[in-house]
């Protein structure tokens, strides 16, 4: 009897957590973030699983998606015509995506697995950021290719996909695939694919996944681009917040989302000769908080072993070294749940980047402090990547007294410090410094009803 009781309880919890029907997404009225159809802010916490459809069977797909749902992920990016010879190497069930590599003739057996991924994500309350193709199928700058697209068949392929998935709420179209168009033909192919989708589907949001160091709007500041994306890439020298700031200067305004940052367990700058450091969870946290506190609408986590679904016996790309199933347990993805829990305890969609909040020295190196304030002047969040002391301008808060807290992004815990007059100028020093010793300083108005995690 006792076992039956607990089975019912856990079944109810699972149904409540994962059984909620997703809604179509749209752009907020102020064009700063994404919302559901009923107007609720949508927090994009993404995961790149580029080879999810091409390499995994259904049981493995379930394992990956269930793990990511348990960690608060809301969007998973996956590719239909995948990288790493996705046209000529069959999927886990022996199926190739196209008949004769013709974009106008899809293989129904292969696409049944695409359907399965979208439906499983829906069951878990997540969205699929679906890439119709990886970039090497229209711009063979590197990779296996082959180039199969023309503007004519690209438009037809877009129509085929749009008809097939029109009734799936949990879908976001992501064109591109780690490439920028480098000539008119390549540009026309993407425009034609977007045209084909939009002929049928005006319901789902659409964007573009650019190459490293670029934004979508660098090539496609066009009507079908609902929100901007950037790929800051796998390089510790990059300042991720600058992409967000630059995107917000684009007219018309759009939400902006980090599509591909520093990947956990990837060698930094693996494309350059020589030995480089390995990127880790501290890189993940830095890119995530720099991105969100500079005004982005979302952040996409990546892991080098997971994007390619690496397993022993398969040739690794760029020194992948940990099997994808074990890599699910790397700390960075769990710490993204801490970030989401923290930011969604605030009206995060009302955060505005303001670097004038920092009165202390703040050189633009890897310890650069990024800060944000609520539109209602009721909170400040400042992120110090290397434990650099923070002297905030408390007068920016619209109440006479404030409360201060540290948030530890490695553990998801908050520590109350003290209350202060907004005329005081205290300096807050974390209890650890150096690489990996990152903290968030949180300032709340004294009567704030924000409940910190």
VEXDREN-2710 file (C-alpha; in Angstrom, 1 decimal):
% VEXDREN-2710
k/r/px/py/pz
1/UNK/0.0/0.0/0.0
2/UNK/2.8/2.4/0.9
3/UNK/4.6/1.7/-2.4
4/UNK/1.4/2.3/-4.3
5/UNK/1.0/5.7/-2.5
6/UNK/4.5/6.8/-3.5
7/UNK/4.1/5.6/-7.1
8/UNK/1.0/7.8/-7.4
9/UNK/2.7/10.8/-5.8
10/UNK/5.8/10.6/-8.1
11/UNK/3.5/10.0/-11.1
12/UNK/1.5/13.1/-10.3
13/UNK/4.7/15.1/-9.9
14/UNK/6.0/13.9/-13.2
15/UNK/2.7/14.7/-14.9
16/UNK/2.7/18.1/-13.5
17/UNK/6.3/18.8/-14.3
18/UNK/6.6/17.3/-17.8
19/UNK/3.0/16.9/-19.0
20/UNK/2.2/20.5/-19.6
21/UNK/1.4/21.4/-23.2
22/UNK/3.8/23.9/-24.7
23/UNK/2.5/27.1/-26.3
24/UNK/3.7/28.8/-29.5
25/UNK/6.3/31.4/-28.8
26/UNK/6.3/35.0/-30.0
27/UNK/8.3/38.2/-29.5
28/UNK/7.4/40.5/-26.5
29/UNK/5.7/43.8/-27.2
30/UNK/8.9/45.7/-26.3
31/UNK/10.9/43.3/-28.6
32/UNK/13.4/42.5/-25.9
33/UNK/12.6/38.8/-25.1
34/UNK/10.4/35.9/-26.0
35/UNK/7.0/35.1/-24.5
36/UNK/4.4/32.4/-24.7
37/UNK/1.1/33.0/-26.4
38/UNK/-0.5/34.0/-23.1
39/UNK/2.3/36.6/-22.5
40/UNK/4.5/34.8/-20.0
41/UNK/8.2/35.5/-20.3
42/UNK/10.1/32.6/-21.8
43/UNK/13.5/31.9/-20.4
44/UNK/15.7/30.4/-23.1
45/UNK/18.1/28.0/-21.5
46/UNK/19.3/26.0/-24.5
47/UNK/21.5/23.0/-25.2
48/UNK/23.3/22.2/-28.4
49/UNK/22.7/18.6/-29.5
50/UNK/23.7/18.9/-33.1
51/UNK/23.9/15.1/-33.7
52/UNK/21.0/14.1/-31.6
53/UNK/18.8/13.0/-34.5
54/UNK/21.6/11.5/-36.6
55/UNK/23.5/9.4/-34.0
56/UNK/21.2/8.3/-31.2
57/UNK/18.4/5.7/-30.9
58/UNK/15.1/6.4/-29.2
59/UNK/16.3/5.1/-25.8
60/UNK/19.4/7.4/-25.9
61/UNK/17.3/10.3/-27.1
62/UNK/15.0/9.8/-24.1
63/UNK/18.0/9.7/-21.8
64/UNK/19.5/13.0/-23.1
65/UNK/16.2/14.9/-23.3
66/UNK/15.1/13.7/-19.8
67/UNK/18.4/14.8/-18.3
68/UNK/18.2/18.2/-19.8
69/UNK/14.6/18.7/-18.8
70/UNK/15.6/17.8/-15.2
71/UNK/18.2/20.6/-15.3
72/UNK/15.8/23.2/-16.5
73/UNK/16.7/23.4/-20.1
74/UNK/13.9/24.8/-22.3
75/UNK/15.3/24.6/-25.9
76/UNK/17.4/21.9/-27.5
77/UNK/19.1/22.6/-30.8
78/UNK/19.3/19.7/-33.3
79/UNK/19.9/19.3/-37.0
80/UNK/18.0/17.3/-39.6
81/UNK/20.8/17.2/-42.2
82/UNK/23.6/16.8/-39.8
83/UNK/27.3/17.6/-39.8
84/UNK/29.9/14.8/-40.0
85/UNK/28.5/13.2/-43.2
86/UNK/24.9/13.5/-42.2
87/UNK/23.7/12.8/-45.7
88/UNK/25.5/9.6/-46.5
89/UNK/26.1/8.0/-43.1
90/UNK/22.8/6.5/-41.9
91/UNK/21.2/7.2/-38.5
92/UNK/21.0/4.6/-35.6
93/UNK/18.3/2.7/-37.5
94/UNK/20.1/2.6/-40.8
95/UNK/18.1/5.4/-42.5
96/UNK/19.5/8.4/-44.5
97/UNK/17.5/11.6/-44.5
98/UNK/17.0/12.1/-48.3
99/UNK/16.4/9.9/-51.3
100/UNK/19.3/10.4/-53.6
101/UNK/20.5/13.4/-51.6
102/UNK/17.6/15.3/-53.1
103/UNK/16.1/17.9/-50.7
104/UNK/12.8/17.6/-52.5
105/UNK/12.5/13.8/-51.6
106/UNK/12.7/13.2/-47.9
107/UNK/13.0/9.7/-46.5
108/UNK/9.9/9.0/-44.4
109/UNK/11.7/6.5/-42.1
110/UNK/14.4/9.0/-41.2
111/UNK/11.9/11.8/-40.6
112/UNK/9.9/9.6/-38.2
113/UNK/12.8/9.9/-35.8
114/UNK/12.8/13.7/-36.3
115/UNK/9.1/13.5/-35.3
116/UNK/9.9/11.4/-32.3
117/UNK/12.5/13.9/-31.0
118/UNK/10.0/16.8/-31.3
119/UNK/7.2/14.9/-29.7
120/UNK/9.4/13.6/-26.8
121/UNK/10.6/17.2/-26.2
122/UNK/6.9/18.3/-26.1
123/UNK/6.2/15.6/-23.5
124/UNK/9.0/17.0/-21.4
125/UNK/7.9/20.6/-21.8
126/UNK/10.8/21.6/-24.0
127/UNK/11.2/23.2/-27.4
128/UNK/13.3/22.0/-30.3
129/UNK/15.4/24.6/-32.1
130/UNK/15.3/22.7/-35.5
131/UNK/18.0/23.3/-38.1
132/UNK/16.8/22.1/-41.5
133/UNK/20.5/21.6/-42.5
134/UNK/24.0/22.1/-41.3
135/UNK/25.9/24.8/-43.2
136/UNK/28.2/22.5/-45.2
137/UNK/25.2/21.6/-47.4
138/UNK/25.1/25.1/-48.9
139/UNK/28.6/26.5/-48.1
140/UNK/31.4/23.8/-48.1
141/UNK/34.0/25.9/-46.3
142/UNK/34.9/22.8/-44.3
143/UNK/33.3/19.5/-43.4
144/UNK/31.9/16.6/-45.5
145/UNK/29.1/18.3/-47.4
146/UNK/28.2/17.7/-50.1
147/UNK/26.6/20.9/-51.3
148/UNK/23.1/19.9/-52.4
149/UNK/21.1/23.1/-52.2
150/UNK/20.0/25.6/-54.8
151/UNK/17.5/28.4/-54.2
152/UNK/14.9/26.3/-56.1
153/UNK/15.2/23.1/-54.0
154/UNK/15.9/25.1/-50.9
155/UNK/12.5/26.7/-51.2
156/UNK/10.8/23.4/-51.8
157/UNK/12.6/21.8/-48.9
158/UNK/11.4/24.6/-46.6
159/UNK/7.8/24.0/-47.8
160/UNK/8.0/20.3/-47.1
161/UNK/9.3/20.9/-43.5
162/UNK/6.8/23.6/-42.8
163/UNK/3.9/21.4/-43.8
164/UNK/5.1/18.5/-41.7
165/UNK/5.6/20.5/-38.5
166/UNK/3.0/23.2/-38.7
167/UNK/1.0/21.7/-35.9
168/UNK/3.9/21.3/-33.5
169/UNK/3.9/24.1/-30.9
170/UNK/7.3/23.3/-29.5
171/UNK/9.3/24.3/-32.6
172/UNK/11.7/27.1/-33.4
173/UNK/13.2/27.3/-36.9
174/UNK/16.9/27.9/-37.0
175/UNK/18.4/28.4/-40.4
176/UNK/22.1/28.4/-41.2
177/UNK/24.4/26.1/-39.2
178/UNK/27.8/27.6/-38.4
179/UNK/28.2/29.3/-41.7
180/UNK/27.8/32.8/-43.1
181/UNK/26.8/33.3/-46.7
182/UNK/29.9/34.2/-48.8
183/UNK/28.3/34.8/-52.2
184/UNK/25.0/35.6/-53.7
185/UNK/24.1/32.0/-54.3
186/UNK/24.5/31.0/-50.7
187/UNK/22.6/34.1/-49.5
188/UNK/19.8/33.2/-52.0
189/UNK/19.6/29.6/-50.8
190/UNK/18.9/30.7/-47.2
191/UNK/16.4/33.4/-48.3
192/UNK/14.6/30.8/-50.4
193/UNK/14.5/28.3/-47.6
194/UNK/13.0/30.9/-45.3
195/UNK/10.5/31.8/-48.1
196/UNK/9.5/28.2/-48.4
197/UNK/8.9/27.9/-44.7
198/UNK/7.0/31.2/-44.5
199/UNK/4.7/30.3/-47.4
200/UNK/3.2/27.6/-45.1
201/UNK/4.2/28.6/-41.6
202/UNK/3.8/32.0/-40.1
203/UNK/3.3/30.7/-36.6
204/UNK/6.7/29.6/-35.4
205/UNK/9.6/31.9/-34.7
206/UNK/12.6/31.8/-37.0
207/UNK/16.3/32.8/-36.7
208/UNK/19.7/32.0/-38.1
209/UNK/22.7/30.2/-36.5
210/UNK/25.8/32.1/-37.6
211/UNK/29.5/31.2/-37.8
212/UNK/31.8/32.0/-34.9
213/UNK/32.3/35.7/-34.1
214/UNK/29.1/36.7/-36.0
215/UNK/25.5/37.6/-35.4
216/UNK/22.5/36.6/-37.5
217/UNK/21.9/40.3/-38.3
218/UNK/25.4/40.6/-39.8
219/UNK/23.9/38.8/-42.8
220/UNK/20.1/38.7/-42.4
221/UNK/18.6/41.9/-41.1
222/UNK/15.4/40.9/-42.9
223/UNK/11.7/40.5/-42.1
224/UNK/11.7/36.7/-41.4
225/UNK/14.4/37.0/-38.7
226/UNK/12.4/37.2/-35.5
227/UNK/15.3/37.3/-33.1
228/UNK/19.1/37.7/-33.4
229/UNK/21.6/35.0/-32.5
230/UNK/25.3/35.2/-32.0
231/UNK/28.1/32.6/-31.8
232/UNK/30.8/33.9/-29.5
233/UNK/32.8/30.7/-30.0
234/UNK/35.3/28.7/-28.0
235/UNK/37.9/31.4/-27.2
236/UNK/38.7/32.9/-23.8
237/UNK/39.8/36.1/-25.4
238/UNK/36.2/36.9/-26.6
239/UNK/34.0/39.3/-24.6
240/UNK/30.5/37.8/-25.0
241/UNK/28.7/40.9/-23.6
242/UNK/29.8/42.9/-26.6
243/UNK/27.7/40.8/-29.0
244/UNK/24.6/41.6/-27.0
245/UNK/25.4/45.3/-26.8
246/UNK/26.1/45.5/-30.6
247/UNK/22.9/43.5/-31.4
248/UNK/20.8/46.0/-29.4
249/UNK/22.0/48.7/-31.7
250/UNK/20.4/47.0/-34.7
251/UNK/17.3/48.5/-36.2
252/UNK/14.6/47.1/-35.9
253/UNK/15.2/45.9/-32.4
254/UNK/15.1/42.2/-31.7
255/UNK/15.7/39.9/-28.8
256/UNK/19.2/38.4/-28.9
257/UNK/20.3/34.9/-27.8
258/UNK/23.7/33.3/-27.4
259/UNK/23.7/30.3/-29.8
260/UNK/27.1/28.8/-29.3
261/UNK/29.6/29.9/-26.6
262/UNK/32.6/28.3/-25.0
263/UNK/31.9/24.6/-24.8
264/UNK/32.5/22.7/-21.6
265/UNK/35.3/20.0/-22.0
266/UNK/36.5/21.5/-25.3
267/UNK/40.0/22.5/-26.0
268/UNK/40.1/26.3/-26.4
269/UNK/40.8/27.4/-30.0
270/UNK/41.0/23.8/-31.1
271/UNK/41.3/25.0/-34.8
272/UNK/44.6/26.6/-34.2
273/UNK/47.9/24.6/-34.1
274/UNK/49.5/23.9/-30.8
275/UNK/48.3/23.0/-27.3
276/UNK/45.6/25.1/-25.7
277/UNK/43.8/25.0/-22.3
278/UNK/40.7/22.9/-21.9
279/UNK/37.5/24.9/-21.3
280/UNK/35.6/24.0/-18.1
281/UNK/32.5/25.0/-16.0
282/UNK/34.0/28.3/-15.1
283/UNK/34.0/29.3/-18.8
284/UNK/30.4/28.2/-19.0
285/UNK/29.4/30.3/-16.0
286/UNK/31.3/33.4/-17.2
287/UNK/29.8/33.3/-20.7
288/UNK/26.3/32.7/-19.3
289/UNK/26.3/35.5/-16.8
290/UNK/28.1/37.9/-19.1
291/UNK/25.5/37.2/-21.7
292/UNK/22.4/37.4/-19.5
293/UNK/23.5/40.5/-17.5
294/UNK/24.3/42.4/-20.6
295/UNK/20.6/42.1/-21.8
296/UNK/20.3/38.9/-23.7
297/UNK/17.0/37.0/-24.0
298/UNK/18.6/33.6/-23.5
299/UNK/21.8/31.5/-23.4
300/UNK/22.6/28.2/-25.0
301/UNK/24.9/25.8/-23.1
302/UNK/27.3/23.5/-25.0
303/UNK/29.5/20.6/-24.3
304/UNK/32.1/19.3/-26.8
305/UNK/31.3/15.6/-26.1
306/UNK/27.6/16.1/-26.3
307/UNK/27.1/18.1/-29.5
308/UNK/28.7/15.3/-31.4
309/UNK/27.3/12.5/-29.2
310/UNK/30.8/11.1/-28.8
311/UNK/31.2/7.6/-27.6
312/UNK/34.3/5.4/-27.4
313/UNK/35.0/3.7/-30.8
314/UNK/33.7/6.6/-32.8
315/UNK/36.3/8.9/-34.3
316/UNK/36.3/12.0/-32.1
317/UNK/36.1/15.5/-33.5
318/UNK/38.7/18.0/-32.1
319/UNK/39.9/15.7/-29.3
320/UNK/36.6/14.8/-27.7
321/UNK/37.6/12.8/-24.7
322/UNK/34.6/11.9/-22.6
323/UNK/31.6/9.9/-23.7
324/UNK/28.4/11.9/-24.0
325/UNK/26.5/9.9/-21.4
326/UNK/29.2/10.6/-18.8
327/UNK/29.4/14.2/-20.0
328/UNK/25.8/14.8/-19.0
329/UNK/27.2/14.9/-15.4
330/UNK/29.7/17.6/-16.0
331/UNK/29.1/20.5/-13.6
332/UNK/28.4/23.3/-16.1
333/UNK/25.0/22.1/-17.1
334/UNK/23.8/21.7/-13.5
335/UNK/25.1/25.2/-12.8
336/UNK/22.9/26.5/-15.6
337/UNK/19.9/25.4/-13.6
338/UNK/21.3/27.5/-10.7
339/UNK/21.5/30.4/-13.0
340/UNK/18.0/29.9/-14.3
341/UNK/16.6/29.5/-10.8
342/UNK/18.3/32.7/-9.7
343/UNK/17.3/34.9/-12.7
344/UNK/13.7/33.7/-12.8
345/UNK/13.2/34.6/-9.2
346/UNK/13.6/38.2/-10.5
347/UNK/11.6/39.9/-13.2
348/UNK/14.7/39.1/-15.4
349/UNK/13.0/40.4/-18.5
350/UNK/13.2/43.9/-16.9
351/UNK/16.9/43.7/-16.4
352/UNK/18.8/46.5/-18.1
353/UNK/22.6/46.5/-18.4
354/UNK/24.2/49.5/-16.7
355/UNK/28.0/49.5/-16.2
356/UNK/27.8/52.8/-14.4
357/UNK/26.5/50.9/-11.4
358/UNK/30.2/49.8/-10.7
359/UNK/32.1/52.5/-8.9
360/UNK/35.2/50.4/-8.3
361/UNK/38.0/49.8/-10.8
362/UNK/36.8/47.5/-13.6
363/UNK/39.3/46.8/-16.3
364/UNK/38.0/44.8/-19.3
365/UNK/39.8/41.6/-18.8
366/UNK/38.5/38.1/-17.8
367/UNK/37.6/39.6/-14.4
368/UNK/35.3/42.3/-15.9
369/UNK/32.3/42.9/-13.7
370/UNK/29.0/43.1/-15.7
371/UNK/26.0/44.6/-13.9
372/UNK/22.3/45.0/-14.5
373/UNK/19.5/46.9/-12.8
374/UNK/15.7/46.4/-12.8
375/UNK/13.6/48.8/-14.8
376/UNK/11.7/49.6/-11.6
377/UNK/15.0/50.4/-9.7
378/UNK/14.3/47.6/-7.2
379/UNK/17.3/45.3/-7.7
380/UNK/20.9/45.3/-8.9
381/UNK/22.8/42.1/-10.0
382/UNK/26.6/42.3/-10.5
383/UNK/28.8/39.4/-11.6
384/UNK/32.4/39.3/-10.7
385/UNK/34.1/36.4/-12.7
386/UNK/37.3/36.3/-10.7
387/UNK/36.3/37.5/-7.3
388/UNK/37.2/41.1/-7.9
389/UNK/35.7/43.4/-5.1
390/UNK/32.6/45.3/-6.1
391/UNK/31.6/48.8/-5.0
392/UNK/28.1/49.3/-6.3
393/UNK/26.3/52.6/-6.6
394/UNK/23.5/51.9/-4.1
395/UNK/21.8/55.3/-4.8
396/UNK/20.5/53.8/-8.1
397/UNK/18.0/51.7/-6.0
398/UNK/14.7/53.6/-5.5
399/UNK/14.4/53.0/-1.8
400/UNK/16.2/54.5/1.3
401/UNK/17.6/51.1/2.4
402/UNK/18.8/48.0/0.6
403/UNK/19.7/44.4/1.4
404/UNK/22.9/42.8/0.1
405/UNK/23.6/39.1/-0.7
406/UNK/26.2/37.0/-2.3
407/UNK/25.1/34.2/-4.7
408/UNK/27.5/31.3/-5.3
409/UNK/27.0/30.2/-8.9
410/UNK/28.8/26.9/-8.3
411/UNK/26.4/25.7/-5.6
412/UNK/23.2/27.8/-6.2
413/UNK/23.3/29.2/-2.6
414/UNK/22.7/32.7/-1.3
415/UNK/24.3/34.4/1.7
416/UNK/22.7/37.4/3.3
417/UNK/25.3/40.1/4.2
418/UNK/23.6/43.2/5.7
419/UNK/21.3/46.1/5.1
420/UNK/22.6/49.6/4.1
421/UNK/21.5/53.1/3.4
422/UNK/21.4/53.8/-0.3
423/UNK/23.7/56.8/0.5
424/UNK/26.5/54.4/1.7
425/UNK/29.3/53.3/-0.6
426/UNK/30.4/49.9/0.8
427/UNK/32.8/47.6/-1.1
428/UNK/31.9/43.9/-1.2
429/UNK/34.8/41.5/-1.3
430/UNK/34.2/37.8/-2.1
431/UNK/35.8/35.2/0.2
432/UNK/37.8/33.7/-2.7
433/UNK/39.6/35.1/-5.8
434/UNK/41.1/33.9/-9.0
435/UNK/40.0/31.8/-11.9
436/UNK/36.8/29.9/-11.1
437/UNK/36.1/32.1/-8.0
438/UNK/33.1/33.9/-9.5
439/UNK/30.2/35.4/-7.5
440/UNK/27.1/37.5/-8.0
441/UNK/26.4/40.5/-5.7
442/UNK/22.7/41.0/-5.3
443/UNK/21.2/44.3/-4.0
444/UNK/17.5/44.4/-3.2
445/UNK/15.3/47.3/-2.1
446/UNK/14.5/46.7/1.6
447/UNK/10.9/45.9/1.1
448/UNK/11.5/43.7/-2.0
449/UNK/9.3/40.6/-2.2
450/UNK/11.8/38.8/-4.5
451/UNK/12.4/35.3/-3.1
452/UNK/16.0/34.3/-3.7
453/UNK/16.8/30.6/-4.2
END
